[in-house]
């Protein structure tokens, strides 16, 4: 297995446990993070090595990534696994999968790259690289089958793990939050996300506290490094005494919140599955964004995943220069002042959770072991 970020590491850990539950003799090795290591993966390289986003940013570390990919191909060509599973990280994994498949190794890609959203020509690369795509959204399976790529919709692992017995008051007590209203702040799980969105989020919180003095903010941080980076930003914005930083525990922060301010990504779907209203933002590097605009690479109307899964968009979203402290704070204020709208959003998100709950890891494990002839 090869993963490239925190969310992929969590998916990989769940998959390893599901595989071992079906076949205790399964042995897993590759590029992984701490969760996969704990689940029993023999880790050769840390997943943080691949945590690079955008069209331009990977160029800076391309030589190192190419060396890593060559070393993996050589290692697995000499000692072939029964099956290779690439978890997300498509810019790295699809090339690796193609090289391994050309050497007779069965390959699976878990979590479809967003070929349906942008750079749709990549579907041809997927067809050459993998024997099976495991899809976590229902519309992806139809997209791949229309392009003669084997694919299976397994549901979303996050939907399976959500505790439907949500107790916001208990979560607030657990986190030591005493204010009558709480905003969860999630500026991203990567360094470049924190760098671009952190100052904007901190200033947005400052505008909100001026308007609602009874607000309290909680920010779950995925690592000590990112926590320290965000702390510098909130201190600079004069919000150090108002935003409580916690280590991990994003689920508790989301459940405790009235509204969530987040960097669009896995966190937006996680928040929707917990039925919480949110405001989403994202900022790419200026050059990457310019390339998207010039070449019209994006083929979808929305970038926040919940908006692609519901008939009516439920998430106010702000991209690039539109993601200002004023715009974000105003959108959050609208939600805080409109309990009826929040109730509508919660109801639709509860229905979405039901649509995505299918026992994803168990389905993924069965599909992988079937391909490997190990069931």
C-alpha positions, 0 to 999 in steps of 0.5 A, a space after each residue: 500500500 501507498 498513502 500520501 496524507 493523514 486522511 489516506 493513513 486513516 483509510 489505510 488503517 481501517 482497510 488493514 484491519 478489515 483485511 486481517 479480519 477476513 484473512 488473518 494471514 494478510 501482510 501489508 507493507 509500503 508507504 504509510 503513516 502512524 495509523 497504518 503502522 499501528 494497524 500492522 503495516 510494515 512502513 518503509 517511508 512516511 506518508 508525509 513524503 507525498 503530502 504535496 498539493 496543486 499543479 505547480 508545488 510538486 515540481 519542487 520535490 519531483 526528483 525526490 518523488 521520482 526516486 521513491 517511485 523507482 525504488 518502490 517499483 524495483 523492490 516490488 518487481 523483485 519481490 512481487 506482492 499478491 496485490 498493490 493498493 494505492 490509497 488516494 495520492 493519484 499523482 504519485 500512485 497512478 504512475 506507480 500502479 501503471 509500472 507495477 501492472 505492466 510487470 504483472 502485479 494486480 493493482 487497485 486504487 482506493 478513493 477515485 481521483 477526481 477525474 470527473 471534476 477536473 483533468 478528465 483525460 486522466 481517466 485514460 491513465 486510470 484505465 491503464 494503471 489499475 485493475 479496479 477502482 474502489 469508489 466512495 461516491 455513487 456517481 463515480 462508479 457510473 463515470 468509470 463504467 462509461 469509460 470501460 474502467 472496472 469500478 465498484 461503489 463501496 460507500 464512504 468509510 467516514 459514514 460508517 464510523 459516524 456516531 449517530 448518537 450525537 451529544 453536543 453538550 457532552 462534547 463541549 464539556 469534554 473539550 472544556 467549552 463553556 460559551 453558549 455558542 461554538 465555532 469549530 475552525 479547521 484551516 487544513 491538514 497541510 502546511 500550505 493550507 495553513 499558510 494560505 487560509 490560517 491568517 484569513 480564518 483568524 481574522 474572520 474569527 476576530 470579526 465574529 467575536 466583535 459581533 458575537 462576544 459570547 462565541 468560543 472557537 475550537 481548532 483541532 490540529 492534526 500535528 504539533 507542527 501545524 498547531 504551532 504554525 496556526 498559533 503564530 497566526 492567531 496570536 498575530 490576529 489577536 485571537 490567541 485567547 479566543 481560539 482553543 487549540 486541541 490536538 486532533 479530535 476533529 470529530 469532537 470539535 465538529 459535534 460541539 460546534 454550531 457552525 464549522 469554518 473549514 478548508 474544503 476537503 475531507 473535513 467538509 464531508 466529515 462535517 456533513 456526516 455529523 449534520 453540522 452546517 459549515 462554511 468552506 474556503 480554499 486557496 490554491 497557489 496563484 500560479 496553480 489557480 491561474 492554470 486552472 482558469 486559463 485551461 478550464 480544467 475544472 468541470 464541476 460547479 462546486 468544490 465543497 464535496 457536500 454540494 456535489 452530493 445534494 440536490 441543492 447546495 448546502 455549503 457556502 463556499 469561497 475560493 481564492 480571492 473570494 475567501 476573505 475574512 469579511 465574506 467568511 464571517 458574514 456567511 457564518 453570521 447568516 447561519 448563526 442567525 438562521 436556526 431554521 436554515 441550520 435545521 434544513 441543512 442538518 436534515 439533508 446531511 442526515 439523509 446523505 449519511 444514510 446514502 453513503 453508509 454501506 460498510 465500505 472497509 468490509 466491501 473494500 477488503 472483500 473486493 481486494 482479497 477476491 482480486 488477489 484470490 485470497 478469499 
